[in-house]
Amino acid sequence: MIEELKKHADVLEDVSLNKYNTFHIGGIAKYLVSPLSINDLVETIKILDTNKVPYFILGNGSNVILSSKKYEGAVIRMNNLSGIAVHPELNMAYAEAGAMLPRLVLETVNKELTGLEFAGGIPGTIGGSIYMNAGAYNGCIMDYVASVSVLNKETYEIEELANEDIEYSYRNTIFKKEHKYIILSAKFFLKKGEKSSSMAILEDRQRRRIESQPINFPCAGSVFRNPDGDYAWRLIEACNLKGTSIGGAEVSEMHGNFIINKNNATSDDVYELINLVHDTVLEKTTVDLIIEQEFIGWD
Ligand SMILES: Cc1cc2nc3c(=O)[nH]c(=O)nc-3n(C[C@H](O)[C@H](O)[C@H](O)COP(=O)(O)OP(=O)(O)OC[C@H]3O[C@@H](n4cnc5c(N)ncnc54)[C@H](O)[C@@H]3O)c2cc1C
């Protein structure tokens, strides 16, 4: 199987996932597979299915909590699929799933298109960001997506889904619910803007992040979704959980809804700390916080 896979993808075996996620945790993956093109991705999936090898897609690993157990399957990375094309004359941009969102933001702003500035500091890929409808400062990516090209894992067909065919809400999409699709690329509709005012917004948002988030520590952004009418950080801080730690993982002193890898945390440290925060908030406030990050490889 490996020789067949290598015709379509860069393949590494027995790879530590530690450096492929922003928490810097996780175990060994049997295969780390980076398809060379969209057609090669389709062939890769067919080969894995034929050989009954389980797989999952990893974007930039900035919203996942990976288990430390060995993953006896293939982790598929989209890093070879990272093309971006901006068409200011059409108010459109196109990006492949493996392209980084902040790069798309800068390339659109440089061509005087406005809309995506809210996402300048979200360290994810286009695929991972659409999957969970990433957002900040009252903006979310799905509000700017015209269509998404996907691989249907059941039929191996490539489909084009228009925005109106994609169910989405706050930090949620049909992709998260159904797991039937691999996101390949997306088209974005934007508006004519002015580079200087877009840059001013980007700088303001970056300053606000530096002031409020522990961005110098490995982490995966906000741990919990904000409950209706409230903020997860407010509830966590009201329960005096800031600074609480298990092993090397700590509830950030700077922002209650961030857990940081302060000192060589293990996956289990992070997992247990998330549970402790969840259970304490539930007990003290009766709010059942919902996790925003994804646990992968824990069953
Ligand atoms: C410092 C910091 C700040 C952050 N700030 C924000 C913020 O302001 N707003 C916000 O929304 N998030 C934020 N995040 C979280 C994270 O960056 C976003 O959720 C990001 O969009 C995740 O993208 P990713 O490529 O890293 O996805 P990953 O973490 O790699 O994957 C997340 C999920 O998406 C799936 N997936 C990835 N690519 C594909 C694909 N091509 N097809 C199908 N499924 C796919 C994966 O299987 C996984 O289930 C922050 C994270 C950090 C570390």
The ligand as an SDF file (V2000), in Angstrom:
LIG
                    3D

 53 58  0  0  0  0  0  0  0  0999 V2000
   -3.7740   31.4500   19.5880 C   0  0  0  0  0  0  0  0  0  0  0  0
   -5.0440   30.9450   18.9550 C   0  0  0  0  0  0  0  0  0  0  0  0
   -6.0800   31.8230   18.7010 C   0  0  0  0  0  0  0  0  0  0  0  0
   -7.2770   31.3790   18.1170 C   0  0  0  0  0  0  0  0  0  0  0  0
   -8.2670   32.2780   17.8820 N   0  0  0  0  0  0  0  0  0  0  0  0
   -9.4130   31.8550   17.3000 C   0  0  0  0  0  0  0  0  0  0  0  0
  -10.4780   32.7820   17.0310 C   0  0  0  0  0  0  0  0  0  0  0  0
  -10.3780   33.9770   17.2780 O   0  0  0  0  0  0  0  0  0  0  0  0
  -11.6010   32.3010   16.4620 N   0  0  0  0  0  0  0  0  0  0  0  0
  -11.7520   30.9840   16.1400 C   0  0  0  0  0  0  0  0  0  0  0  0
  -12.8140   30.6170   15.6040 O   0  0  0  0  0  0  0  0  0  0  0  0
  -10.7760   30.0860   16.3950 N   0  0  0  0  0  0  0  0  0  0  0  0
   -9.6080   30.4840   16.9510 C   0  0  0  0  0  0  0  0  0  0  0  0
   -8.6150   29.5780   17.2220 N   0  0  0  0  0  0  0  0  0  0  0  0
   -8.8350   28.1480   16.9310 C   0  0  0  0  0  0  0  0  0  0  0  0
   -8.3750   27.7190   15.5210 C   0  0  0  0  0  0  0  0  0  0  0  0
   -7.2900   28.5040   15.0610 O   0  0  0  0  0  0  0  0  0  0  0  0
   -9.4910   27.7940   14.4990 C   0  0  0  0  0  0  0  0  0  0  0  0
  -10.5900   27.0370   14.9030 O   0  0  0  0  0  0  0  0  0  0  0  0
   -9.0260   27.3100   13.1190 C   0  0  0  0  0  0  0  0  0  0  0  0
   -9.9970   27.6730   12.1910 O   0  0  0  0  0  0  0  0  0  0  0  0
   -8.8000   25.7960   13.0530 C   0  0  0  0  0  0  0  0  0  0  0  0
   -8.1710   25.5020   11.8180 O   0  0  0  0  0  0  0  0  0  0  0  0
   -7.0800   24.3340   11.6950 P   0  0  0  0  0  0  0  0  0  0  0  0
   -6.6360   24.2860   10.2770 O   0  0  0  0  0  0  0  0  0  0  0  0
   -6.0170   24.5140   12.6870 O   0  0  0  0  0  0  0  0  0  0  0  0
   -7.9720   23.0770   12.0260 O   0  0  0  0  0  0  0  0  0  0  0  0
   -7.5100   21.7790   12.8440 P   0  0  0  0  0  0  0  0  0  0  0  0
   -7.3660   22.1290   14.2810 O   0  0  0  0  0  0  0  0  0  0  0  0
   -6.3490   21.1420   12.1780 O   0  0  0  0  0  0  0  0  0  0  0  0
   -8.7880   20.8610   12.6380 O   0  0  0  0  0  0  0  0  0  0  0  0
  -10.0060   21.1920   13.2570 C   0  0  0  0  0  0  0  0  0  0  0  0
  -11.0920   20.2290   12.7060 C   0  0  0  0  0  0  0  0  0  0  0  0
  -11.2830   20.5260   11.3200 O   0  0  0  0  0  0  0  0  0  0  0  0
  -11.1720   19.3220   10.5570 C   0  0  0  0  0  0  0  0  0  0  0  0
  -10.6020   19.7100    9.2630 N   0  0  0  0  0  0  0  0  0  0  0  0
   -9.4600   20.4070    9.0420 C   0  0  0  0  0  0  0  0  0  0  0  0
   -9.2750   20.5810    7.7160 N   0  0  0  0  0  0  0  0  0  0  0  0
  -10.3160   19.9590    7.0860 C   0  0  0  0  0  0  0  0  0  0  0  0
  -10.6810   19.7790    5.7160 C   0  0  0  0  0  0  0  0  0  0  0  0
   -9.9350   20.2380    4.7270 N   0  0  0  0  0  0  0  0  0  0  0  0
  -11.8280   19.0880    5.4520 N   0  0  0  0  0  0  0  0  0  0  0  0
  -12.5930   18.6000    6.4650 C   0  0  0  0  0  0  0  0  0  0  0  0
  -12.2910   18.7270    7.7760 N   0  0  0  0  0  0  0  0  0  0  0  0
  -11.1660   19.4050    8.0790 C   0  0  0  0  0  0  0  0  0  0  0  0
  -10.2310   18.4330   11.3640 C   0  0  0  0  0  0  0  0  0  0  0  0
  -10.4100   17.0700   11.0310 O   0  0  0  0  0  0  0  0  0  0  0  0
  -10.6770   18.7540   12.7810 C   0  0  0  0  0  0  0  0  0  0  0  0
  -11.8110   17.9840   13.0950 O   0  0  0  0  0  0  0  0  0  0  0  0
   -7.4150   30.0080   17.7830 C   0  0  0  0  0  0  0  0  0  0  0  0
   -6.3530   29.1140   18.0260 C   0  0  0  0  0  0  0  0  0  0  0  0
   -5.1800   29.5750   18.6010 C   0  0  0  0  0  0  0  0  0  0  0  0
   -4.0690   28.5960   18.8330 C   0  0  0  0  0  0  0  0  0  0  0  0
  1  2  1  0
  2  3  1  0
  2 52  2  0
  3  4  2  0
  4  5  1  0
  4 50  1  0
  5  6  2  0
  6  7  1  0
  6 13  1  0
  7  8  2  0
  7  9  1  0
  9 10  1  0
 10 11  2  0
 10 12  1  0
 12 13  2  0
 13 14  1  0
 14 15  1  0
 14 50  1  0
 15 16  1  0
 16 17  1  0
 16 18  1  0
 18 19  1  0
 18 20  1  0
 20 21  1  0
 20 22  1  0
 22 23  1  0
 23 24  1  0
 24 25  2  0
 24 26  1  0
 24 27  1  0
 27 28  1  0
 28 29  2  0
 28 30  1  0
 28 31  1  0
 31 32  1  0
 32 33  1  0
 33 34  1  0
 33 48  1  0
 34 35  1  0
 35 36  1  0
 35 46  1  0
 36 37  1  0
 36 45  1  0
 37 38  2  0
 38 39  1  0
 39 40  1  0
 39 45  2  0
 40 41  1  0
 40 42  2  0
 42 43  1  0
 43 44  2  0
 44 45  1  0
 46 47  1  0
 46 48  1  0
 48 49  1  0
 50 51  2  0
 51 52  1  0
 52 53  1  0
M  END
$$$$
